[in-house]
Amino acid sequence: MTLYEPFTIALNEEFDNIIKEVRGKAAEMGFSFRGNVQSGELEGKGISAKYSVSGHEVTITIHTLPIFHSSEKAERKIRKAFES
């Protein structure tokens, strides 16, 4: 169970075409990225989230945040990794 509402990111192309780029961006931002073109996890800086992919959309569900860190701020950080 999570306390945070999932959010969806529209992708410009199929995720399998950009997964390496997303992994690189996530690493640069201090997140570990574990997963494949269907689903996986992001973790770092006290944030943990899961993602699932459907076509040109990825849905992110945040599971943990650091104390005094808003879900909106975490969402902005995660979006930077997925958006091109």
Secondary structure, DSSP 4 states (H G I P E B T S, - for coil): --SS--EEEE-SS-HHHHHHHHHHHHHHTT-EEEE-SSEEEEEETTEEEEEEEETTEEEEEEEE--TT--HHHHHHHHHHHH--
